[in-house]
Amino acid sequence: MLPYINAPFVYASGKLGASPDEIKLLTTFLLSYPLAGLLKRIPDTKPWAKNAFNIGVSLFYLVGLFDLWSGIRTLLIDAVATFAISAYIEGPFMPWIAFVFLMGHMSVNHIHRQIVADPSLIDITGAQMVNIMKLSAFAWNIHDGRYPDSQLSDYQRERALRKLPSILDYTSFVLFFPSLLIGPAFDFIDYKRWIETSMFDLPEGFDKSKAPPTRGKRRIPRSGTPAMWKAAQGLVWILIYLQIGGLYAPEFYLSADYMKYGFLRRVWLLYMLGFASRTKYYGVWSLTEGACILSGIGYKGIDPKTGKADWSRLTNIKPLGLELAQNSYAYLGNWNINTNHWLRHCVYLRVTPKGKKPGFRASMATFGTSAFWHGFEPGYYMSFMLGAFLQTIAKNGRRLLRPFFMTPDGSQSKPSKRYYDIATWLITQLSFAFTTAPFVLLSFESSFKVWARVYFYCVIGVIASLGFLASPGKSYLQKEIKKRTTRPKVERVQSQDSQPVLGLPSDPEKEVNEAIEEIKQELEKRKQDGQPITNDFKKVVEDNLRARDDVRKVVEDKFGIKRG
């Protein structure tokens, strides 16, 4: 840490009530704006100078401000190991080796942070979580670059790296200062195109007279206005958090004061716990996105609707979309967008064999990765488990109820649709207020205590909903929908909302059944190929089938459901 640099933050801490490290963190976000402006002004013909400036600022943040020498070591270990694995290991398992190393290394820091248990201190885990997304994607990009284009998807082909980058480019990619500490994450190909300025090429046939304005010989379009708008949004959210964060602190919900209110007021207060926590992330993610926009790397191209520059490449949060969400997919899909993107392309689709649709294995691998990536606090896993069931109920509820509020051909809403929209918004927001509370409270004891204080309303709702979906009521609604629907029947394809969001399985029951089918298919394949079915393999299959039947029997006994 630079001499005397800590003194003003200690002074400000006494005035504002925040810890010195928290004030430093906000300072880095704000300081990144003028520094990003300087970074953009380095001539495009000197990419080495941009890299050097970028690395120097990140070292100042980590060492000069936070004294995180161990943090530099952690990031370098991850970066060097990933580069070496990508360079020297051939074959299809290379990216998985890098992935396992990165996750294992991060788990050590997660455990250490959990032991220290002081959220006011800034450690390296946030930056490491961002870099895990960047580095694991880098390993996959190198892996894809070793295959011909014909064997890659469009997404893979666009991001494939045919050769290893220079050490300077790679280091600057790892230590990109506007998104160093909390993201957003991006792929190396984005950084490469930014540093080479090919990101700013106009689409073929585009009228150059309508190109976004630039300054002088610089190729990066002017980005000051959209960056300042993001900064303003971020500061507004930070101010809101400073005003309400203390009013809805976790300690209040564990105290006797919380129980002085009636049930409905306690539910409202629980909603405000989540909202107050989210405002902090709305603020800091908006601030870092704005700095990325100012540097130019947030450029996504020309918006085909407006013909103007689109700066949404690194958008990580859509507050309005989340707060007005009417279903779980919209709620989760507008939160931590880049993590969703990483889980989909580096886990969910990667564990699926070519030529097959993602199924149980893909969903469970994504779920496990998401949970493990967040850490080991019990509250994370409580939220994830309950959230998986909410996904199932929301998807089935939409299919079974929404058609009654639409015209028979499904093209227009009925006047009563507004009541459906209000009801689904309220149910979604209150369900996730309950579900995400453990994400803030963290410990099992605290989370269970707060859930009990609102009478487990969401758990009861989930059980009742699952009971209905397993009853004849579901078939009745399906028949009624079939009677009134005039749309021609089309083959159902895998929709976006059937894929995991933030790692949550979209339909746990369906995916367990798919796992059983996979096992049966494997048995049949072994028989056809004349392969012996060993006792160990038989035992695994029998145990899985028995577990499935036991779970089903418990549900049937609980709700008195008879399955024909």
Stockholm file with secondary structure:
# STOCKHOLM 1.0

chainA/1-564         MLPYINAPFVYASGKLGASPDEIKLLTTFLLSYPLAGLLKRIPDTKPWAKNAFNIGVSLFYLVGLFDLWSGIRTLLIDAVATFAISAYIEGPFMPWIAFVFLMGHMSVNHIHRQIVADPSLIDITGAQMVNIMKLSAFAWNIHDGRYPDSQLSDYQRERALRKLPSILDYTSFVLFFPSLLIGPAFDFIDYKRWIETSMFDLPEGFDKSKAPPTRGKRRIPRSGTPAMWKAAQGLVWILIYLQIGGLYAPEFYLSADYMKYGFLRRVWLLYMLGFASRTKYYGVWSLTEGACILSGIGYKGIDPKTGKADWSRLTNIKPLGLELAQNSYAYLGNWNINTNHWLRHCVYLRVTPKGKKPGFRASMATFGTSAFWHGFEPGYYMSFMLGAFLQTIAKNGRRLLRPFFMTPDGSQSKPSKRYYDIATWLITQLSFAFTTAPFVLLSFESSFKVWARVYFYCVIGVIASLGFLASPGKSYLQKEIKKRTTRPKVERVQSQDSQPVLGLPSDPEKEVNEAIEEIKQELEKRKQDGQPITNDFKKVVEDNLRARDDVRKVVEDKFGIKRG
#=GR chainA/1-564 SS CCTTTTHHHHHHHHHHSSCHHHHHHHHHHHHHHHHHHHHHHSCTTCHHHHHHHHHHHHHIIIIIITCCHHHHHHHHHHHHHHHHHHHHCCSTTHHHHHHHHHHHHHHHHHHHHHHHCCTTSCCSHHHHHHHHHHHHHHHHHHHHTTSCGGGSCHHHHHHCCSSCCCHHHHHHHHTCGGGTTTCCCCCHHHHHHHHHTGGGCCCTTCCGGGSCCCCTTCCSCCCHHHHHHHHHHHHHHHHHHHHHTTTTCHHHHHSGGGGGSCHHHHHHHHHHHHHHHHHHHHHHHHHHHHHHHHHTTTCCEECTTTCSEECCTTCCCCHHHHHTCSSHHHHHHTSSHHHHHHHIIIIITTSSCTTSCCCHHHHHHHHHHHHHHHCSCHHHHHHHHHHHHHHHHHHHHHHHHGGGGBCTTSSSBCTTHHHHHHHHHHHHHHHHHHHTHHHHHCSHHHHHHHHHHTTTHHHHHHHHHHHHHTSHHHHHHHHHHHHHCCSCCCCCCCCGGGSCBTTBCSCHHHHHHHHHHHHHHHHHHHHHHTCCCCHHHHHHHHHHHHHHHHHHHHHHHHHTCCCC
#=GC SS_cons         CCTTTTHHHHHHHHHHSSCHHHHHHHHHHHHHHHHHHHHHHSCTTCHHHHHHHHHHHHHIIIIIITCCHHHHHHHHHHHHHHHHHHHHCCSTTHHHHHHHHHHHHHHHHHHHHHHHCCTTSCCSHHHHHHHHHHHHHHHHHHHHTTSCGGGSCHHHHHHCCSSCCCHHHHHHHHTCGGGTTTCCCCCHHHHHHHHHTGGGCCCTTCCGGGSCCCCTTCCSCCCHHHHHHHHHHHHHHHHHHHHHTTTTCHHHHHSGGGGGSCHHHHHHHHHHHHHHHHHHHHHHHHHHHHHHHHHTTTCCEECTTTCSEECCTTCCCCHHHHHTCSSHHHHHHTSSHHHHHHHIIIIITTSSCTTSCCCHHHHHHHHHHHHHHHCSCHHHHHHHHHHHHHHHHHHHHHHHHGGGGBCTTSSSBCTTHHHHHHHHHHHHHHHHHHHTHHHHHCSHHHHHHHHHHTTTHHHHHHHHHHHHHTSHHHHHHHHHHHHHCCSCCCCCCCCGGGSCBTTBCSCHHHHHHHHHHHHHHHHHHHHHHTCCCCHHHHHHHHHHHHHHHHHHHHHHHHHTCCCC
//
